């Protein structure tokens, strides 16, 4: 009957896990139950805290350097969307989980965040029907100012910008028409400034956005009240362009790189130092020359045209009383004194000679009456020669190299001496000459230009590298150690709770192995097993074991005979049944 009851209980406990858990909890006292619950809750809380700390590194910057108004609107929107966020140490940036940065930015952009402190053309979307023309013009001007402010804020050195436009009303009278103007207030980041090119760019940006607005009518100020629009560089006023200095540096850097690249395979990387000084000519000059080469030598004479003219005339002398017309002598009658040509005369006849009393001067025949009167003659000759004409227009290029000066220092070669130590030895002269020739070819050496080059061989001074602060003072190491200590403490607490508190309670909750007193032999075997554990070195034989069991049974019967009697009764009852 007892055996049957034991079997039924074991079957019921093994059939339902809930009942077994209840039985396990029933084995604990109230105090142990409280300790177990508190320990499990602490372990869970520590695990959640560790997971939270691990997830902190996954936060990325959503927005930074935003205004307080935009920051409040962004935080309110994040709370509505149930998106976790936090701030950085300085409080200038909002952080969100890294896997949701882009999603959150797009969702906030659909809401118009961040607004940037300025209202753009979205103001025109909420205009009411029947609005006056003045209000519409004001809204348009506000929207234009806001858009210009947003655009100017995209410049790296500008933190905030505000634009004011003064747009006059259009007039039908040309004399009364006024031009628009603009004023821009800039708030620059600390330690940053705008150069002349950036200032001119902002001016042209504003001028191009407003009709009939000139760039000279745009005024720029910074947060300290400095007028930026009229700032002129002293270098530009002196005639020096900053781009020229940059060009010189680029030319020198390119030559240095070429020389170092050609010396690196010979002396090794880092064993040569090269410096180049370039004299660049930035003067702009134009020259126009016209040359003529007259052909004076007879063989080279080339006549374009020749013209000759001769004239002769007689001037009769005045006679009679001056001033009286009647006293002038009469003109003598003239008659043809030449004989007519004889017909039939040959063409080859000799030319006719002038008749007596006939004058022939320069091919001009005068009558006989003119004999004795003065004769004036003139002869003009004009000859045009061919001349060589050359027109040359020369414009010199800007940025030509006038002169180059180079200095090269080569480290001495290290060799291992007989004692095993490194010794610096200078390079031979032929190798230095070879290096000098290579440097000349690489830099574009020109003797006519006046270039100079100097190559020296000297040992380099070894500078000890600064290893920085010790490891225990390194900020990164200290931060890593703090993180490890933090997680180590959490892990130690969890291990103590699990091994020191929960594990013993769990052992208490587990059922102990059942003890059966079905036979003396079982007890004897248990005792014998204990004795065997105590004496593992000696392995008894079967006869020794039997003798020991028999001795134990005799001692048990002598000490408590009632137990032996009860055992015998159970044996007889079991056999009878």
C-alpha positions, 0 to 999 in steps of 0.5 A: 500500500505504501509503495502504491501511494508513493508511485501515485504522488510521483506520477502526479508531480511529473504530469503537470509542470505548473504543479511542479513549479508550485511545489518547488516554490512551496519548498522556499520560505517567504524570505527566500521567495522575496530574495529570489524575485528581487534578484531576478528583477535586478538581473533583468534591470541590469541586462536592460541597462547594459543593452541601453548603454550599448545602443547609445553608440548607434545614435547619429546627428540629426541636426546641429547648430539650429535655432532654439525655435526650430529645435523646439519644433523638431523635438515636439515633432519627434515626440509625436512620432515616438522617435527616441532622441538625445542631445550631445554634450554641448547641447548643439546637436540633436541625435537620433538612432542611426537607422532612422536618420534619413527617414526622420529628416525626410519626415521633418522636411515634409513639415517644413522643419527646420525653418531656419528662422526665415519665411520663404515663398511658402508664405504665398501659399496661405494668401486669402482671397481678396487680399489687397495689392499692398499686402500681396506686395509685402508678402512677396517681398518677405518671401524673397527676403527669406529665400535670399537669407536661406541661400546666403546661410548655405555659405560655410562661414555664415551662421545666420543672415537677414536681408532687407530689400528697398524696392520703390514703387514704379513710376511713369516719369523717368526722372522720378524713377528710383533704383532698388537697394538692399542691405544684408546683415551677416552673423559669422561663425566665431573665428571665420571671415569672408574674403573679397571674392565671397563678399562680391559673390553675395552682392552679385547673388542679391543683385541678380535676384532683384530686377534693376538692382546693381551690385554696388547698391547692396550693403553688407554688414557683419555682427560687429557692425563692420561694413564689408561691402566697401572693404578692399584688399590692400594687396589688390590696391597695391596691384598684387593679385592673391592668385599670383601668389597661389600660382607661384606656390603651385609652380614651385610645388610641381617642380619639387615633386618632380625632383623628389620623385626622381631622387627617391629611387636613388637615395631612398624616400625621405633622404632628400630635401628639395626647395625651389624658388621661382621668379614668375613674370606677371607683366602684360605687354603688347608691342606693335612694330612697323618696319620699312626697307627702302631699295636703295641699291641699284640691283634691288631698285623697284620702280612702281611709277615714273612721271616727268613733265617739262614746260617753257614760256616766253614773257614779253617785256612791257613797253610804253607808259605804265598805266596807259592802255593806249601806249601799249605797242600793237601786236605785230602781224604774224604770217605763216613763214613755214613752207607747206609740206611738199607732197610725195616727200619721203617719210624718212626725210630728215627732220625739218630744221627750224627756220631762221628767226624761229625759237625752239626751247623745250619743244615749244616753238615761238614766233619770230616776234618773240626773239630776244624775249626771256624764256622760262622753263620748268621740268618736274620728274616724279618716281615712285619706288616699291618699299617693304613694309612689315607690321608686327604685333607681339603680346607676351604671355603672362606667368612665364618663368624668369628664373629658377633657384633650387637647393637640394640636401641629400642625406649621407649614406649609412653603412654598417661598420666593423663594430656592427654600428651604423656609420654615416659616410658621404656620397662620392663626388661622381654620384653627387654630380649625377644627382645634380644633373638629374635635378637640373633636367627635372627642374628645367634648368636653363643657363641662358635664363640664369637658373642656379642649383645647389646640391649638398650632402650632409647627415640629417639630424634624427628628431625623436618622435613625440610619443604623446602622453602615457597610455594611462593619460590618453583620453581614448584609453581612459574612456575605453577603460571607463566603458570596460569598468562599467560593463565589468561591474554590471557583469560582476553584479549579474554573475553574483546574483545568478551564482550566489543568490539564484543558484542556491535558491534553485537548488533548494527548489529542486526535489531531493532524491527519495529515501527508501527503507525497503530492505536492510540490504539497501541500508547496508549497501548505502553504509557500505557505499559510504565506507567505500567512498572513504576508502577508495584506495583499497578495493575489497573482495566479495568475501570482505564485503559480505563480512563487513555487511554482516558485521554492520547488521549485527551491530545494528541488531544489538543497538536497536533490535526494534528496527530489525524486528520491524524489518522482519515483520515487513518481510513476512507481511510482504511475502504473505500478501 
